[in-house]
Amino acid sequence: MELSSVMGQERAGFGLFLVSHRLPFWFLVFSLFLPRVSLLVAWLQGVLLPFHLAGWIPLVAAVLLPRALVLYLIYIDQGTSLWFVIHLVVALLVWVGGGHTYRSRWDD
């Protein structure tokens, strides 16, 4: 939430911005299309070190639900930013649309 003062008047506003803190821009864009590959490359480059992802849970999430792990990383890094909303919409489209094409293939 941003608070600004214009000529003695204060107003509160809510804005969604394309902010990048610790996650690089290439990761935010690339993970929209290939989340498993982008997680692997980010892990090899050491981008994920500040997030302290250790143990079995992040590894299982990266293999089974990579979009959920990317959403978690974006939320930890930026909160509910525009990047989070974009990735959430793409994840919902993939999860909903992917099941539909799978079902229609079995119906034939």
KOLGU-4560 file (N, C-alpha, C; in nm, 3 decimals, padded with zeros to 5 digits):
<recs>
<n_xx: 00.085 n_yy: -00.116 n_zz: 00.000 ca_xx: 00.000 ca_yy: 00.000 ca_zz: 00.000 c_xx: 00.089 c_yy: 00.122 c_zz: 00.000 mol: A seq: 1 type: MET>
<n_xx: 00.061 n_yy: 00.218 n_zz: -00.083 ca_xx: 00.143 ca_yy: 00.336 ca_zz: -00.088 c_xx: 00.065 c_yy: 00.453 c_zz: -00.034 mol: A seq: 2 type: GLU>
<n_xx: 00.136 n_yy: 00.542 n_zz: 00.035 ca_xx: 00.074 ca_yy: 00.659 ca_zz: 00.095 c_xx: 00.145 c_yy: 00.780 c_zz: 00.037 mol: A seq: 3 type: LEU>
<n_xx: 00.072 n_yy: 00.867 n_zz: -00.026 ca_xx: 00.135 ca_yy: 00.984 ca_zz: -00.086 c_xx: 00.065 c_yy: 01.109 c_zz: -00.038 mol: A seq: 4 type: SER>
<n_xx: 00.139 n_yy: 01.217 n_zz: -00.039 ca_xx: 00.086 ca_yy: 01.345 ca_zz: 00.006 c_xx: 00.091 c_yy: 01.443 c_zz: -00.111 mol: A seq: 5 type: SER>
<n_xx: -00.024 n_yy: 01.492 n_zz: -00.149 ca_xx: -00.033 ca_yy: 01.588 ca_zz: -00.258 c_xx: -00.098 c_yy: 01.714 c_zz: -00.203 mol: A seq: 6 type: VAL>
<n_xx: -00.021 n_yy: 01.821 n_zz: -00.195 ca_xx: -00.067 ca_yy: 01.952 ca_zz: -00.148 c_xx: -00.142 c_yy: 01.941 c_zz: -00.016 mol: A seq: 7 type: MET>
<n_xx: -00.083 n_yy: 01.870 n_zz: 00.079 ca_xx: -00.142 ca_yy: 01.861 ca_zz: 00.211 c_xx: -00.248 c_yy: 01.754 c_zz: 00.226 mol: A seq: 8 type: GLY>
<n_xx: -00.289 n_yy: 01.694 n_zz: 00.118 ca_xx: -00.389 ca_yy: 01.588 ca_zz: 00.124 c_xx: -00.318 c_yy: 01.454 c_zz: 00.116 mol: A seq: 9 type: GLN>
<n_xx: -00.355 n_yy: 01.366 n_zz: 00.205 ca_xx: -00.297 ca_yy: 01.232 ca_zz: 00.202 c_xx: -00.399 c_yy: 01.135 c_zz: 00.147 mol: A seq: 10 type: GLU>
<n_xx: -00.350 n_yy: 01.047 n_zz: 00.062 ca_xx: -00.440 ca_yy: 00.946 ca_zz: 00.007 c_xx: -00.366 c_yy: 00.813 c_zz: 00.005 mol: A seq: 11 type: ARG>
<n_xx: -00.441 n_yy: 00.709 n_zz: 00.023 ca_xx: -00.385 ca_yy: 00.575 ca_zz: 00.021 c_xx: -00.422 c_yy: 00.511 c_zz: -00.111 mol: A seq: 12 type: ALA>
<n_xx: -00.327 n_yy: 00.438 n_zz: -00.169 ca_xx: -00.354 ca_yy: 00.372 ca_zz: -00.296 c_xx: -00.292 c_yy: 00.234 c_zz: -00.297 mol: A seq: 13 type: GLY>
<n_xx: -00.344 n_yy: 00.151 n_zz: -00.382 ca_xx: -00.293 ca_yy: 00.015 ca_zz: -00.399 c_xx: -00.244 c_yy: 00.002 c_zz: -00.541 mol: A seq: 14 type: PHE>
<n_xx: -00.124 n_yy: -00.050 n_zz: -00.558 ca_xx: -00.070 ca_yy: -00.063 ca_zz: -00.693 c_xx: 00.001 c_yy: -00.196 c_zz: -00.711 mol: A seq: 15 type: GLY>
<n_xx: -00.011 n_yy: -00.250 n_zz: -00.829 ca_xx: 00.061 ca_yy: -00.370 ca_zz: -00.867 c_xx: 00.173 c_yy: -00.329 c_zz: -00.961 mol: A seq: 16 type: LEU>
<n_xx: 00.295 n_yy: -00.359 n_zz: -00.923 ca_xx: 00.410 ca_yy: -00.318 ca_zz: -01.001 c_xx: 00.492 c_yy: -00.440 c_zz: -01.040 mol: A seq: 17 type: PHE>
<n_xx: 00.563 n_yy: -00.431 n_zz: -01.152 ca_xx: 00.654 ca_yy: -00.536 ca_zz: -01.194 c_xx: 00.787 c_yy: -00.518 c_zz: -01.121 mol: A seq: 18 type: LEU>
<n_xx: 00.793 n_yy: -00.569 n_zz: -01.000 ca_xx: 00.908 ca_yy: -00.551 ca_zz: -00.913 c_xx: 00.991 c_yy: -00.679 c_zz: -00.915 mol: A seq: 19 type: VAL>
<n_xx: 01.121 n_yy: -00.663 n_zz: -00.914 ca_xx: 01.211 ca_yy: -00.777 ca_zz: -00.904 c_xx: 01.310 c_yy: -00.750 c_zz: -00.793 mol: A seq: 20 type: SER>
<n_xx: 01.306 n_yy: -00.828 n_zz: -00.687 ca_xx: 01.395 ca_yy: -00.808 ca_zz: -00.574 c_xx: 01.516 c_yy: -00.901 c_zz: -00.585 mol: A seq: 21 type: HIS>
<n_xx: 01.503 n_yy: -01.021 n_zz: -00.532 ca_xx: 01.614 ca_yy: -01.117 ca_zz: -00.538 c_xx: 01.603 c_yy: -01.213 c_zz: -00.655 mol: A seq: 22 type: ARG>
<n_xx: 01.483 n_yy: -01.234 n_zz: -00.702 ca_xx: 01.466 ca_yy: -01.322 ca_zz: -00.819 c_xx: 01.498 c_yy: -01.244 c_zz: -00.946 mol: A seq: 23 type: LEU>
<n_xx: 01.586 n_yy: -01.297 n_zz: -01.029 ca_xx: 01.620 ca_yy: -01.225 ca_zz: -01.153 c_xx: 01.504 c_yy: -01.222 c_zz: -01.252 mol: A seq: 24 type: PRO>
<n_xx: 01.510 n_yy: -01.125 n_zz: -01.339 ca_xx: 01.405 ca_yy: -01.106 ca_zz: -01.439 c_xx: 01.392 c_yy: -01.227 c_zz: -01.530 mol: A seq: 25 type: PHE>
<n_xx: 01.506 n_yy: -01.287 n_zz: -01.569 ca_xx: 01.501 ca_yy: -01.404 ca_zz: -01.658 c_xx: 01.424 c_yy: -01.517 c_zz: -01.592 mol: A seq: 26 type: TRP>
<n_xx: 01.439 n_yy: -01.534 n_zz: -01.460 ca_xx: 01.368 ca_yy: -01.641 ca_zz: -01.391 c_xx: 01.217 c_yy: -01.616 c_zz: -01.392 mol: A seq: 27 type: PHE>
<n_xx: 01.177 n_yy: -01.492 n_zz: -01.369 ca_xx: 01.035 ca_yy: -01.459 ca_zz: -01.365 c_xx: 00.968 c_yy: -01.481 c_zz: -01.500 mol: A seq: 28 type: LEU>
<n_xx: 01.038 n_yy: -01.451 n_zz: -01.609 ca_xx: 00.981 ca_yy: -01.470 ca_zz: -01.742 c_xx: 00.990 c_yy: -01.616 c_zz: -01.785 mol: A seq: 29 type: VAL>
<n_xx: 01.105 n_yy: -01.676 n_zz: -01.769 ca_xx: 01.129 ca_yy: -01.813 ca_zz: -01.816 c_xx: 01.042 c_yy: -01.914 c_zz: -01.741 mol: A seq: 30 type: PHE>
<n_xx: 01.016 n_yy: -01.889 n_zz: -01.612 ca_xx: 00.937 ca_yy: -01.983 ca_zz: -01.534 c_xx: 00.789 c_yy: -01.982 c_zz: -01.572 mol: A seq: 31 type: SER>
<n_xx: 00.745 n_yy: -01.882 n_zz: -01.648 ca_xx: 00.608 ca_yy: -01.884 ca_zz: -01.699 c_xx: 00.589 c_yy: -01.997 c_zz: -01.799 mol: A seq: 32 type: LEU>
<n_xx: 00.693 n_yy: -02.030 n_zz: -01.875 ca_xx: 00.683 ca_yy: -02.128 ca_zz: -01.982 c_xx: 00.739 c_yy: -02.264 c_zz: -01.942 mol: A seq: 33 type: PHE>
<n_xx: 00.854 n_yy: -02.266 n_zz: -01.876 ca_xx: 00.920 ca_yy: -02.391 ca_zz: -01.837 c_xx: 00.963 c_yy: -02.383 c_zz: -01.691 mol: A seq: 34 type: LEU>
<n_xx: 00.872 n_yy: -02.407 n_zz: -01.597 ca_xx: 00.908 ca_yy: -02.386 ca_zz: -01.457 c_xx: 01.012 c_yy: -02.485 c_zz: -01.404 mol: A seq: 35 type: PRO>
<n_xx: 01.008 n_yy: -02.611 n_zz: -01.447 ca_xx: 01.107 ca_yy: -02.707 ca_zz: -01.397 c_xx: 01.247 c_yy: -02.671 c_zz: -01.444 mol: A seq: 36 type: ARG>
<n_xx: 01.260 n_yy: -02.634 n_zz: -01.570 ca_xx: 01.391 ca_yy: -02.599 ca_zz: -01.625 c_xx: 01.443 c_yy: -02.472 c_zz: -01.558 mol: A seq: 37 type: VAL>
<n_xx: 01.357 n_yy: -02.373 n_zz: -01.539 ca_xx: 01.400 ca_yy: -02.249 ca_zz: -01.477 c_xx: 01.440 c_yy: -02.271 c_zz: -01.331 mol: A seq: 38 type: SER>
<n_xx: 01.370 n_yy: -02.359 n_zz: -01.259 ca_xx: 01.410 ca_yy: -02.391 ca_zz: -01.122 c_xx: 01.546 c_yy: -02.460 c_zz: -01.119 mol: A seq: 39 type: LEU>
<n_xx: 01.569 n_yy: -02.551 n_zz: -01.213 ca_xx: 01.698 ca_yy: -02.620 ca_zz: -01.220 c_xx: 01.812 c_yy: -02.523 c_zz: -01.250 mol: A seq: 40 type: LEU>
<n_xx: 01.793 n_yy: -02.436 n_zz: -01.348 ca_xx: 01.897 ca_yy: -02.340 ca_zz: -01.384 c_xx: 01.921 c_yy: -02.241 c_zz: -01.269 mol: A seq: 41 type: VAL>
<n_xx: 01.815 n_yy: -02.196 n_zz: -01.205 ca_xx: 01.830 ca_yy: -02.104 ca_zz: -01.091 c_xx: 01.903 c_yy: -02.172 c_zz: -00.976 mol: A seq: 42 type: ALA>
<n_xx: 01.875 n_yy: -02.300 n_zz: -00.953 ca_xx: 01.943 ca_yy: -02.373 ca_zz: -00.847 c_xx: 02.091 c_yy: -02.390 c_zz: -00.879 mol: A seq: 43 type: TRP>
<n_xx: 02.122 n_yy: -02.421 n_zz: -01.006 ca_xx: 02.262 ca_yy: -02.438 ca_zz: -01.046 c_xx: 02.339 c_yy: -02.307 c_zz: -01.039 mol: A seq: 44 type: LEU>
<n_xx: 02.274 n_yy: -02.195 n_zz: -01.065 ca_xx: 02.340 ca_yy: -02.065 ca_zz: -01.059 c_xx: 02.347 c_yy: -02.008 c_zz: -00.918 mol: A seq: 45 type: GLN>
<n_xx: 02.279 n_yy: -02.068 n_zz: -00.824 ca_xx: 02.281 ca_yy: -02.020 ca_zz: -00.686 c_xx: 02.181 c_yy: -01.908 c_zz: -00.659 mol: A seq: 46 type: GLY>
<n_xx: 02.084 n_yy: -01.889 n_zz: -00.748 ca_xx: 01.984 ca_yy: -01.784 ca_zz: -00.731 c_xx: 01.893 c_yy: -01.815 c_zz: -00.613 mol: A seq: 47 type: VAL>
<n_xx: 01.871 n_yy: -01.944 n_zz: -00.586 ca_xx: 01.777 ca_yy: -01.983 ca_zz: -00.481 c_xx: 01.841 c_yy: -01.992 c_zz: -00.343 mol: A seq: 48 type: LEU>
<n_xx: 01.969 n_yy: -01.963 n_zz: -00.330 ca_xx: 02.036 ca_yy: -01.969 ca_zz: -00.200 c_xx: 01.975 c_yy: -01.875 c_zz: -00.095 mol: A seq: 49 type: LEU>
<n_xx: 01.938 n_yy: -01.752 n_zz: -00.128 ca_xx: 01.881 ca_yy: -01.665 ca_zz: -00.024 c_xx: 01.747 c_yy: -01.714 c_zz: 00.032 mol: A seq: 50 type: PRO>
<n_xx: 01.683 n_yy: -01.808 n_zz: -00.035 ca_xx: 01.552 ca_yy: -01.855 ca_zz: 00.009 c_xx: 01.561 c_yy: -01.975 c_zz: 00.104 mol: A seq: 51 type: PHE>
<n_xx: 01.681 n_yy: -02.027 n_zz: 00.126 ca_xx: 01.706 ca_yy: -02.136 ca_zz: 00.220 c_xx: 01.614 c_yy: -02.255 c_zz: 00.195 mol: A seq: 52 type: HIS>
<n_xx: 01.607 n_yy: -02.300 n_zz: 00.072 ca_xx: 01.526 ca_yy: -02.417 ca_zz: 00.037 c_xx: 01.610 c_yy: -02.541 c_zz: 00.062 mol: A seq: 53 type: LEU>
<n_xx: 01.582 n_yy: -02.608 n_zz: 00.172 ca_xx: 01.658 ca_yy: -02.728 ca_zz: 00.208 c_xx: 01.560 c_yy: -02.838 c_zz: 00.248 mol: A seq: 54 type: ALA>
<n_xx: 01.603 n_yy: -02.960 n_zz: 00.231 ca_xx: 01.520 ca_yy: -03.073 ca_zz: 00.271 c_xx: 01.447 c_yy: -03.134 c_zz: 00.152 mol: A seq: 55 type: GLY>
<n_xx: 01.355 n_yy: -03.223 n_zz: 00.184 ca_xx: 01.284 ca_yy: -03.298 ca_zz: 00.082 c_xx: 01.164 c_yy: -03.224 c_zz: 00.024 mol: A seq: 56 type: TRP>
<n_xx: 01.101 n_yy: -03.138 n_zz: 00.101 ca_xx: 00.978 ca_yy: -03.073 ca_zz: 00.056 c_xx: 01.001 c_yy: -02.985 c_zz: -00.067 mol: A seq: 57 type: ILE>
<n_xx: 01.103 n_yy: -02.897 n_zz: -00.070 ca_xx: 01.125 ca_yy: -02.820 ca_zz: -00.194 c_xx: 01.162 c_yy: -02.906 c_zz: -00.314 mol: A seq: 58 type: PRO>
<n_xx: 01.235 n_yy: -03.015 n_zz: -00.290 ca_xx: 01.271 ca_yy: -03.104 ca_zz: -00.400 c_xx: 01.148 c_yy: -03.174 c_zz: -00.457 mol: A seq: 59 type: LEU>
<n_xx: 01.061 n_yy: -03.222 n_zz: -00.371 ca_xx: 00.938 ca_yy: -03.288 ca_zz: -00.416 c_xx: 00.848 c_yy: -03.186 c_zz: -00.486 mol: A seq: 60 type: VAL>
<n_xx: 00.839 n_yy: -03.064 n_zz: -00.432 ca_xx: 00.757 ca_yy: -02.960 ca_zz: -00.495 c_xx: 00.813 c_yy: -02.922 c_zz: -00.632 mol: A seq: 61 type: ALA>
<n_xx: 00.945 n_yy: -02.919 n_zz: -00.646 ca_xx: 01.005 ca_yy: -02.884 ca_zz: -00.774 c_xx: 00.977 c_yy: -02.991 c_zz: -00.879 mol: A seq: 62 type: ALA>
<n_xx: 00.964 n_yy: -03.116 n_zz: -00.837 ca_xx: 00.939 ca_yy: -03.224 ca_zz: -00.931 c_xx: 00.789 c_yy: -03.238 c_zz: -00.961 mol: A seq: 63 type: VAL>
<n_xx: 00.705 n_yy: -03.236 n_zz: -00.857 ca_xx: 00.562 ca_yy: -03.263 ca_zz: -00.875 c_xx: 00.479 c_yy: -03.137 c_zz: -00.904 mol: A seq: 64 type: LEU>
<n_xx: 00.507 n_yy: -03.029 n_zz: -00.834 ca_xx: 00.430 ca_yy: -02.905 ca_zz: -00.849 c_xx: 00.524 c_yy: -02.786 c_zz: -00.865 mol: A seq: 65 type: LEU>
<n_xx: 00.595 n_yy: -02.777 n_zz: -00.978 ca_xx: 00.693 ca_yy: -02.669 ca_zz: -00.992 c_xx: 00.628 c_yy: -02.530 c_zz: -00.995 mol: A seq: 66 type: PRO>
<n_xx: 00.510 n_yy: -02.518 n_zz: -01.051 ca_xx: 00.444 ca_yy: -02.387 ca_zz: -01.054 c_xx: 00.407 c_yy: -02.340 c_zz: -00.915 mol: A seq: 67 type: ARG>
<n_xx: 00.371 n_yy: -02.432 n_zz: -00.827 ca_xx: 00.340 ca_yy: -02.396 ca_zz: -00.689 c_xx: 00.467 c_yy: -02.347 c_zz: -00.618 mol: A seq: 68 type: ALA>
<n_xx: 00.580 n_yy: -02.411 n_zz: -00.644 ca_xx: 00.706 ca_yy: -02.368 ca_zz: -00.584 c_xx: 00.747 c_yy: -02.232 c_zz: -00.638 mol: A seq: 69 type: LEU>
<n_xx: 00.728 n_yy: -02.207 n_zz: -00.765 ca_xx: 00.759 ca_yy: -02.075 ca_zz: -00.823 c_xx: 00.669 c_yy: -01.969 c_zz: -00.760 mol: A seq: 70 type: VAL>
<n_xx: 00.542 n_yy: -02.000 n_zz: -00.744 ca_xx: 00.451 ca_yy: -01.905 ca_zz: -00.677 c_xx: 00.496 c_yy: -01.876 c_zz: -00.535 mol: A seq: 71 type: LEU>
<n_xx: 00.538 n_yy: -01.980 n_zz: -00.464 ca_xx: 00.587 ca_yy: -01.961 ca_zz: -00.327 c_xx: 00.711 c_yy: -01.873 c_zz: -00.325 mol: A seq: 72 type: TYR>
<n_xx: 00.804 n_yy: -01.896 n_zz: -00.418 ca_xx: 00.926 ca_yy: -01.814 ca_zz: -00.423 c_xx: 00.894 c_yy: -01.668 c_zz: -00.454 mol: A seq: 73 type: LEU>
<n_xx: 00.803 n_yy: -01.645 n_zz: -00.546 ca_xx: 00.767 ca_yy: -01.507 ca_zz: -00.580 c_xx: 00.698 c_yy: -01.440 c_zz: -00.462 mol: A seq: 74 type: ILE>
<n_xx: 00.612 n_yy: -01.514 n_zz: -00.392 ca_xx: 00.544 ca_yy: -01.457 ca_zz: -00.276 c_xx: 00.642 c_yy: -01.424 c_zz: -00.164 mol: A seq: 75 type: TYR>
<n_xx: 00.739 n_yy: -01.512 n_zz: -00.141 ca_xx: 00.841 ca_yy: -01.486 ca_zz: -00.039 c_xx: 00.925 c_yy: -01.364 c_zz: -00.077 mol: A seq: 76 type: ILE>
<n_xx: 00.957 n_yy: -01.350 n_zz: -00.205 ca_xx: 01.045 ca_yy: -01.243 ca_zz: -00.251 c_xx: 00.972 c_yy: -01.109 c_zz: -00.260 mol: A seq: 77 type: ASP>
<n_xx: 00.850 n_yy: -01.108 n_zz: -00.315 ca_xx: 00.785 ca_yy: -00.981 ca_zz: -00.349 c_xx: 00.650 c_yy: -00.961 c_zz: -00.284 mol: A seq: 78 type: GLN>
<n_xx: 00.593 n_yy: -01.063 n_zz: -00.226 ca_xx: 00.457 ca_yy: -01.051 ca_zz: -00.175 c_xx: 00.358 c_yy: -01.066 c_zz: -00.290 mol: A seq: 79 type: GLY>
<n_xx: 00.245 n_yy: -01.002 n_zz: -00.278 ca_xx: 00.142 ca_yy: -01.012 ca_zz: -00.381 c_xx: 00.165 c_yy: -00.903 c_zz: -00.486 mol: A seq: 80 type: THR>
<n_xx: 00.263 n_yy: -00.924 n_zz: -00.570 ca_xx: 00.297 ca_yy: -00.827 ca_zz: -00.674 c_xx: 00.231 c_yy: -00.866 c_zz: -00.805 mol: A seq: 81 type: SER>
<n_xx: 00.255 n_yy: -00.788 n_zz: -00.908 ca_xx: 00.200 ca_yy: -00.819 ca_zz: -01.040 c_xx: 00.259 c_yy: -00.949 c_zz: -01.094 mol: A seq: 82 type: LEU>
<n_xx: 00.386 n_yy: -00.976 n_zz: -01.066 ca_xx: 00.446 ca_yy: -01.103 ca_zz: -01.109 c_xx: 00.374 c_yy: -01.220 c_zz: -01.044 mol: A seq: 83 type: TRP>
<n_xx: 00.337 n_yy: -01.208 n_zz: -00.916 ca_xx: 00.265 ca_yy: -01.314 ca_zz: -00.848 c_xx: 00.130 c_yy: -01.338 c_zz: -00.914 mol: A seq: 84 type: PHE>
<n_xx: 00.059 n_yy: -01.230 n_zz: -00.946 ca_xx: -00.073 ca_yy: -01.242 ca_zz: -01.009 c_xx: -00.061 c_yy: -01.305 c_zz: -01.147 mol: A seq: 85 type: VAL>
<n_xx: 00.039 n_yy: -01.264 n_zz: -01.226 ca_xx: 00.060 ca_yy: -01.321 ca_zz: -01.359 c_xx: 00.087 c_yy: -01.471 c_zz: -01.349 mol: A seq: 86 type: ILE>
<n_xx: 00.176 n_yy: -01.511 n_zz: -01.258 ca_xx: 00.208 ca_yy: -01.652 ca_zz: -01.243 c_xx: 00.089 c_yy: -01.730 c_zz: -01.188 mol: A seq: 87 type: HIS>
<n_xx: 00.010 n_yy: -01.671 n_zz: -01.102 ca_xx: -00.109 ca_yy: -01.738 ca_zz: -01.050 c_xx: -00.211 c_yy: -01.763 c_zz: -01.160 mol: A seq: 88 type: LEU>
<n_xx: -00.232 n_yy: -01.664 n_zz: -01.246 ca_xx: -00.327 ca_yy: -01.681 ca_zz: -01.358 c_xx: -00.277 c_yy: -01.789 c_zz: -01.453 mol: A seq: 89 type: VAL>
<n_xx: -00.149 n_yy: -01.787 n_zz: -01.486 ca_xx: -00.093 ca_yy: -01.889 ca_zz: -01.575 c_xx: -00.103 c_yy: -02.027 c_zz: -01.511 mol: A seq: 90 type: VAL>
<n_xx: -00.075 n_yy: -02.037 n_zz: -01.382 ca_xx: -00.085 ca_yy: -02.166 ca_zz: -01.313 c_xx: -00.228 c_yy: -02.218 c_zz: -01.316 mol: A seq: 91 type: ALA>
<n_xx: -00.324 n_yy: -02.133 n_zz: -01.290 ca_xx: -00.464 ca_yy: -02.175 ca_zz: -01.293 c_xx: -00.506 c_yy: -02.217 c_zz: -01.433 mol: A seq: 92 type: LEU>
<n_xx: -00.462 n_yy: -02.144 n_zz: -01.535 ca_xx: -00.494 ca_yy: -02.182 ca_zz: -01.672 c_xx: -00.433 c_yy: -02.316 c_zz: -01.709 mol: A seq: 93 type: LEU>
<n_xx: -00.310 n_yy: -02.340 n_zz: -01.667 ca_xx: -00.244 ca_yy: -02.466 ca_zz: -01.698 c_xx: -00.311 c_yy: -02.581 c_zz: -01.623 mol: A seq: 94 type: VAL>
<n_xx: -00.341 n_yy: -02.561 n_zz: -01.494 ca_xx: -00.402 ca_yy: -02.669 ca_zz: -01.415 c_xx: -00.543 c_yy: -02.700 c_zz: -01.464 mol: A seq: 95 type: TRP>
<n_xx: -00.621 n_yy: -02.599 n_zz: -01.497 ca_xx: -00.758 ca_yy: -02.621 ca_zz: -01.542 c_xx: -00.759 c_yy: -02.672 c_zz: -01.686 mol: A seq: 96 type: VAL>
<n_xx: -00.682 n_yy: -02.609 n_zz: -01.774 ca_xx: -00.679 ca_yy: -02.647 ca_zz: -01.915 c_xx: -00.610 c_yy: -02.779 c_zz: -01.939 mol: A seq: 97 type: GLY>
<n_xx: -00.508 n_yy: -02.811 n_zz: -01.861 ca_xx: -00.437 ca_yy: -02.936 ca_zz: -01.879 c_xx: -00.523 c_yy: -03.057 c_zz: -01.849 mol: A seq: 98 type: GLY>
<n_xx: -00.606 n_yy: -03.049 n_zz: -01.749 ca_xx: -00.696 ca_yy: -03.159 ca_zz: -01.716 c_xx: -00.804 c_yy: -03.178 c_zz: -01.820 mol: A seq: 99 type: GLY>
<n_xx: -00.846 n_yy: -03.070 n_zz: -01.882 ca_xx: -00.950 ca_yy: -03.078 ca_zz: -01.984 c_xx: -00.900 c_yy: -03.151 c_zz: -02.108 mol: A seq: 100 type: HIS>
<n_xx: -00.782 n_yy: -03.120 n_zz: -02.154 ca_xx: -00.730 ca_yy: -03.187 ca_zz: -02.273 c_xx: -00.701 c_yy: -03.334 c_zz: -02.243 mol: A seq: 101 type: THR>
<n_xx: -00.662 n_yy: -03.366 n_zz: -02.122 ca_xx: -00.635 ca_yy: -03.503 ca_zz: -02.084 c_xx: -00.764 c_yy: -03.583 c_zz: -02.084 mol: A seq: 102 type: TYR>
<n_xx: -00.871 n_yy: -03.524 n_zz: -02.029 ca_xx: -01.000 ca_yy: -03.593 ca_zz: -02.026 c_xx: -01.055 c_yy: -03.615 c_zz: -02.166 mol: A seq: 103 type: ARG>
<n_xx: -01.043 n_yy: -03.515 n_zz: -02.252 ca_xx: -01.100 ca_yy: -03.528 ca_zz: -02.386 c_xx: -01.027 c_yy: -03.635 c_zz: -02.468 mol: A seq: 104 type: SER>
<n_xx: -00.901 n_yy: -03.659 n_zz: -02.440 ca_xx: -00.827 ca_yy: -03.761 ca_zz: -02.512 c_xx: -00.879 c_yy: -03.900 c_zz: -02.473 mol: A seq: 105 type: ARG>
<n_xx: -00.918 n_yy: -03.919 n_zz: -02.349 ca_xx: -00.969 ca_yy: -04.047 ca_zz: -02.305 c_xx: -01.114 c_yy: -04.071 c_zz: -02.349 mol: A seq: 106 type: TRP>
<n_xx: -01.188 n_yy: -03.963 n_zz: -02.376 ca_xx: -01.327 ca_yy: -03.977 ca_zz: -02.418 c_xx: -01.338 c_yy: -04.032 c_zz: -02.560 mol: A seq: 107 type: ASP>
<n_xx: -01.238 n_yy: -04.014 n_zz: -02.642 ca_xx: -01.244 ca_yy: -04.059 ca_zz: -02.783 c_xx: -01.237 c_yy: -04.209 c_zz: -02.795 mol: A seq: 108 type: ASP>
</recs>
